[in-house]
Amino acid sequence: MRTTWSSEDGVTITLDQLLADTQSVSVKKINVEKLAEKVLNWNDDPREWEKVKSVDLSYPPIVLMSGSDVTRIIDGNHRVQKVIQLGYKEIDAKLISLDKLPIEYEKVFG
């Protein structure tokens, strides 16, 4: 299954495109509590929670920011859930704002 995000008007962004467009974004520390407010929960879906157990934490989540506020975890919800379960206080993440990305990101995530 390939990860994609789409707008109502048909604009689609793929995970590969997101990774390419954020390649130059530096990794920074972020407080896990800030991410916990926005992480997906999956309503106790056992398949999703199995993914959380086996996820590789070596890849930083990609987090959409508005100033110092977390708007959305674009990529890495399973990783964030895992670090929450492990009791981490902070993790490395790519923190981005929409105005630093190509215009189609505003249509999809704005």
C-alpha positions as CSV (number, residue, x, y, z in Angstrom):
1,M,0.0,0.0,0.0
2,R,1.4,3.4,-1.0
3,T,0.8,6.3,1.3
4,T,-1.0,9.3,-0.4
5,W,-2.9,12.3,0.7
6,S,-5.6,14.0,-1.5
7,S,-7.5,17.2,-1.5
8,E,-11.2,17.4,-2.3
9,D,-10.4,18.8,-5.7
10,G,-8.2,15.9,-6.7
11,V,-4.7,17.1,-5.8
12,T,-2.6,14.2,-4.6
13,I,0.7,14.1,-2.8
14,T,2.6,10.8,-2.4
15,L,4.9,9.8,0.4
16,D,7.8,9.7,-2.1
17,Q,7.0,13.3,-3.1
18,L,6.7,14.4,0.6
19,L,10.1,12.8,1.4
20,A,11.7,14.4,-1.7
21,D,10.2,17.8,-0.9
22,T,11.4,17.6,2.8
23,Q,14.8,16.1,2.2
24,S,16.6,19.3,2.9
25,V,14.6,20.1,6.1
26,S,16.8,19.6,9.1
27,V,15.9,17.3,12.0
28,K,15.1,19.0,15.3
29,K,14.0,17.9,18.8
30,I,10.4,18.3,19.7
31,N,8.5,17.6,23.0
32,V,6.5,14.4,22.7
33,E,3.6,16.0,24.6
34,K,3.2,18.5,21.8
35,L,2.9,15.6,19.3
36,A,0.5,13.6,21.6
37,E,-2.2,16.2,21.1
38,K,-2.2,15.5,17.3
39,V,-1.3,11.8,16.9
40,L,-3.8,9.4,15.4
41,N,-5.5,6.9,17.7
42,W,-7.2,4.4,15.3
43,N,-9.9,3.6,17.9
44,D,-8.2,0.4,19.1
45,D,-7.8,-1.2,15.7
46,P,-5.5,-4.1,16.5
47,R,-3.8,-4.0,13.1
48,E,-2.7,-0.5,13.6
49,W,-1.4,-1.2,17.1
50,E,0.6,-4.1,15.7
51,K,2.2,-1.7,13.3
52,V,3.1,0.6,16.3
53,K,4.9,-2.3,18.0
54,S,7.1,-3.1,15.0
55,V,7.8,0.4,13.6
56,D,11.4,1.6,13.1
57,L,12.2,4.7,15.1
58,S,15.2,5.6,13.0
59,Y,13.2,7.7,10.7
60,P,12.0,11.1,12.0
61,P,8.3,11.9,11.7
62,I,7.3,14.8,9.5
63,V,5.3,17.4,11.4
64,L,3.4,20.3,10.1
65,M,3.8,23.4,12.3
66,S,2.2,26.8,12.5
67,G,4.7,28.9,14.4
68,S,5.5,26.8,17.5
69,D,2.2,24.8,17.4
70,V,1.8,21.3,15.9
71,T,-0.8,21.4,13.2
72,R,-0.6,17.8,12.1
73,I,1.7,14.8,12.0
74,I,1.9,14.2,8.3
75,D,4.1,11.1,8.3
76,G,5.0,9.1,11.4
77,N,1.9,8.6,13.5
78,H,2.9,5.0,14.3
79,R,6.4,6.1,15.4
80,V,4.9,8.9,17.6
81,Q,2.5,6.4,19.2
82,K,5.5,4.1,19.9
83,V,7.6,6.8,21.6
84,I,4.6,7.8,23.7
85,Q,4.2,4.2,24.8
86,L,8.0,4.0,25.5
87,G,7.8,7.2,27.6
88,Y,10.1,9.4,25.6
89,K,10.1,13.1,26.5
90,E,11.4,14.3,23.1
91,I,12.2,12.9,19.7
92,D,13.9,14.1,16.5
93,A,11.4,15.2,13.8
94,K,11.3,17.2,10.6
95,L,9.3,20.4,11.5
96,I,7.9,22.1,8.5
97,S,5.4,24.9,7.7
98,L,3.1,25.0,4.7
99,D,4.7,28.2,3.3
100,K,8.0,26.4,2.9
101,L,6.5,23.7,0.6
102,P,5.1,23.7,-2.9
103,I,1.6,25.2,-3.3
104,E,-0.2,21.8,-3.7
105,Y,0.6,21.1,0.0
106,E,-1.7,24.0,1.0
107,K,-4.5,22.4,-1.0
108,V,-4.0,19.0,0.6
109,F,-3.1,19.9,4.2
110,G,-4.2,23.6,4.5
